[in-house]
Amino acid sequence: MDANEKWRLVVNRLEDQFGKKMDMNAILLVIGIRELGQLKESFTKEEKVRLMHIAVCRLFSSSGYYELRGHNYRGWPQWEKVNDLPFGDVFEQETLLRQHIISYFEDEELF
């Protein structure tokens, strides 16, 4: 199975689970909530942005770009960037992010 097929598998699985169209932001939000380990009725806009940041940090930690430094007083993970991300353009950024999302779902045995 190639990367595009795996990406469609991830998207389809999430769309089936949540019953709505999933874009990159929605997928990052799901990963962020999963990594936070706390589910609420709703999150504020600021919290959603922070959850997507948690997801990006968690995803890129597997390639050595971020390290988990602990948790704040509310239990939210705190990440530190340890290496610069290798993005040349938006297309490269999206491609690398998709690859890391696929790996996350494989590593966590989510599909």
C-alpha positions as CSV (number, residue, x, y, z in Angstrom):
1,M,0.0,0.0,0.0
2,D,1.5,3.4,-1.0
3,A,1.4,6.6,1.0
4,N,-1.7,8.0,-0.8
5,E,-3.6,4.8,0.0
6,K,-2.6,4.9,3.6
7,W,-3.6,8.6,3.8
8,R,-7.0,7.8,2.4
9,L,-7.3,4.9,5.0
10,V,-6.6,7.3,7.8
11,V,-9.0,9.9,6.6
12,N,-11.8,7.4,5.9
13,R,-11.3,5.8,9.3
14,L,-11.7,9.1,11.0
15,E,-14.6,10.2,8.9
16,D,-16.4,7.0,9.7
17,Q,-15.7,7.3,13.4
18,F,-16.7,11.0,13.6
19,G,-19.4,11.1,10.9
20,K,-18.0,14.2,9.2
21,K,-15.5,15.4,6.7
22,M,-11.9,15.5,8.1
23,D,-9.4,18.0,6.9
24,M,-5.8,18.4,8.1
25,N,-6.8,20.7,11.0
26,A,-9.5,18.3,12.2
27,I,-7.1,15.4,12.1
28,L,-4.5,17.4,14.1
29,L,-7.2,18.3,16.6
30,V,-8.1,14.6,17.1
31,I,-4.4,13.7,17.6
32,G,-4.0,16.6,20.0
33,I,-7.0,15.6,22.1
34,R,-5.7,12.0,22.1
35,E,-2.3,13.2,23.3
36,L,-3.8,15.5,25.9
37,G,-5.8,12.6,27.3
38,Q,-8.6,14.9,28.5
39,L,-11.9,15.1,26.8
40,K,-14.2,18.0,27.4
41,E,-17.7,18.9,26.0
42,S,-16.0,21.7,24.0
43,F,-12.7,23.4,23.7
44,T,-12.2,27.2,23.2
45,K,-10.6,28.4,20.0
46,E,-7.3,29.1,21.8
47,E,-7.4,25.5,23.3
48,K,-8.0,24.1,19.8
49,V,-5.0,25.9,18.4
50,R,-2.9,24.6,21.4
51,L,-4.2,21.1,20.8
52,M,-3.1,21.2,17.1
53,H,0.3,22.5,18.3
54,I,0.5,19.5,20.7
55,A,-0.3,17.2,17.7
56,V,2.4,18.7,15.5
57,C,5.0,18.5,18.3
58,R,4.0,14.9,19.0
59,L,4.2,13.9,15.3
60,F,7.5,15.6,14.7
61,S,9.0,14.3,17.9
62,S,9.4,10.9,16.2
63,S,11.9,12.6,13.8
64,G,13.8,14.4,16.6
65,Y,12.4,17.9,16.0
66,Y,10.6,18.3,19.3
67,E,11.0,16.8,22.8
68,L,8.4,16.5,25.5
69,R,9.6,18.5,28.5
70,G,6.8,17.7,30.9
71,H,3.3,18.9,31.6
72,N,2.0,22.2,32.9
73,Y,-0.2,22.7,36.0
74,R,-3.3,21.9,33.9
75,G,-1.8,18.6,32.7
76,W,-1.1,19.9,29.1
77,P,2.1,18.6,27.5
78,Q,4.9,21.1,27.1
79,W,7.2,20.6,24.1
80,E,10.5,22.1,23.1
81,K,11.8,22.5,19.6
82,V,15.2,20.9,19.4
83,N,15.8,21.0,15.6
84,D,14.5,23.2,12.8
85,L,11.9,21.7,10.6
86,P,13.0,21.1,7.0
87,F,10.2,22.8,5.2
88,G,10.9,24.4,1.9
89,D,7.3,25.2,0.9
90,V,3.7,24.4,1.8
91,F,3.6,21.3,-0.3
92,E,6.6,19.8,1.4
93,Q,5.1,20.7,4.8
94,E,1.8,19.0,4.0
95,T,3.6,15.9,2.6
96,L,5.8,15.6,5.7
97,L,2.9,16.1,8.0
98,R,0.9,13.4,6.2
99,Q,3.8,11.0,6.4
100,H,4.0,11.6,10.2
101,I,0.3,11.2,10.6
102,I,0.3,7.9,8.8
103,S,3.2,6.7,11.0
104,Y,1.4,7.9,14.1
105,F,-1.7,5.8,13.2
106,E,0.5,2.8,12.4
107,D,2.6,3.1,15.5
108,E,-0.4,3.5,17.8
109,E,-2.2,0.7,15.9
110,L,-5.2,2.9,15.1
111,F,-5.9,1.2,11.8
